[in-house]
Amino acid sequence: MTVSLIDAPARPPVEPPVRERVYTIRGGARLCGAVQIGGAKNAALPILAATLLTADTCVIENVPDIADIRVMLDLLRHMGADVVHEPALGRVAITCADIRTRTTPDALAERFRGSFLVMGPLLARFGQASTARPGGCNIGSRPVDVHSKGFRALGAEVANVDHRFAASGRLKGANILLDVPSHTGTENIIMAAVLADGLTVIENASIEPEVLDLVDFLRSLGARIAWTPTARQLAIQGVPRLHGTVFRLMPDRLEAGTYLLAGAITRGDVTVERVVPDHLRSVIAKLVEAGAQVDEAEHSVRVVVDRPLTAVDVHTYFYPGFPTDLQQPFTALLTQAHGESIVQETVFEARMTYAYELQRMGADVGVKGATAVVNGPSRLHGTTVTAHDLRAGAAVMLAALAAEGDTLIRAAHTVERGYNRLIDNLCALGAVGSADWLEALPA
Ligand code: EPU
C-alpha cells in the first residue's frame, strides 16, 4: 500500500482567540486545607485516542475538564466519532463505529501534542493514518522519529512531507528498541501493535504511570500486553479485534505535585487527596530533602512546612526519576530555600524560559543551557509575567503566591490547557486571586 499525502484534510472553522486569559494573585497567604486531584491529562489523551481502536462504546471516567481534552474530543468528533461528554461528571462515552476519515484536521492537530496519538490507533485499525506535525508546549524540538521508526518496524510505510505525516500498511509484530524512552512514542507504538499480527516487544520503553494506565485501558478492551518495568520492556500479542469498556483514569500526579509545591512555597499545610502516593515518590523525596514534612496515607499526601527550607539539587529524568513537568514549579519553590540549588533539565532542551519571569519577580536564578542555578531565599515581588507554557505558568503562579503584592499572569489560558480550576482551587486553599479576560492585543 502506498502512502498518500494528497488526501488533504478539511479545516474545521476555528475561531482565532480574541481575548486573553489573565490571572491576578496577591502573594503572602499561607495555603491550608485539602484538594481533590482529577484524572491525569497525559493518561486521558492516549486513552481517548485509543477509543479509535474499536467500534464499540468506551466509557471513560475521571476525565479532567481542561482545554487539551476538549480539543482531543473535537478532533475525534471531526473524524466521525460519536462523543457524549458530561464534564460535570468527568465522563466521556465514545463510539468510533463510523470513522469517516483517517486524517486529522490540521487546525486542531496543530494545537497540541496529543493529536499525534491518533496515528497508532488509525494505522492499527484502518491501515492508514495521516496528521499534521503536532503542536504543544514549546519546550524543545520535540521530534517524532521514535514513533515513525516504531511504525516502520511494524511494517508501515511512513512519509513526512511539508509538516505532514502519513503512514500506511498492514502491521506485523516486531522487536523494537527505542532510541529514547519517549512517553507518547511508546504509547503510539503500543496502540499500533495491539491489532498487529504476532508478537511485538518494545525495549527501552517509557514506564511513566500514564503509559501503564494506557496499558490497563487496552487490556480492558481485550488487548494482550505484558510488561516488565524493571527491564523497561513491553510485550504485545496482537489480537484480531477489541471491544468496548468502562475505565477510570488514574489521578494526575503532576497536578498533585503542583498543589504540594503550592503548599510548601507558602509555608502552608496542604493535603492532596485521591492520589497514588507512589507516583509522587521522587517529588516527595525532594520535598523532604529540602526540609518539608510529608505524610503519606493510602490515597493522599500531606505537606507541611513550618521551618526554613534548604537548597537541594534537582536532576530531571524519565520515570521514576524527577518529572520534567515539575521542574519549573519546583524551581519556583527553590527561590525560597536557603542556599544554592542546581536544577538540571535533562529531558527537554528548552524548558527554562520561565526562569526569566522568576528573575523579573526578584528571584536570583541564573540559567546556562538547560541548567538553572538558584540562590535563595529571594524576596519576590509582584509584577506582570507571562505563562510561556503549561508548567511555566504553574511555576509563575507558585512564585506569585510567595511574592509581595500583586502579580498579573498573562497568557493564563496556557495553564488551563492542563489544570482544571487551578486558580479557584488555590483560592479555596486560602490564596487571594482572580481570573479575568483581557481583550487580546493585535498581533
Ligand atoms: N524524543 C526524541 N524522539 C522522539 C520523541 C521524543 O528524541 O520521537 C525526545 C524528546 O526530544 C525529549 C525526550 O525524548 O528530549 C522525551 O520526550 P517524550 O517523547 O517522552 O515527550 P512527549 O511524549 O512529547 C510527554 C508528555 C509531556 C511530558 C513528557 C515527558 C503528553 C501529551 N505529553 O511528552 O507532558 O513532559 O512526556 O514525560 O503525554 C506536560 O504535561 O506539560 C507535558 C509537556
Residues whose N, C-alpha, C, O or C-beta is under 5 A from the ligand:
A	BS01	EPU	N42 R113 G114 C137 R142 P143 V144 D145 V146 H147 V180 P181 S182 H183 T184 G185 T324 D325 V347 F348 L390 R391
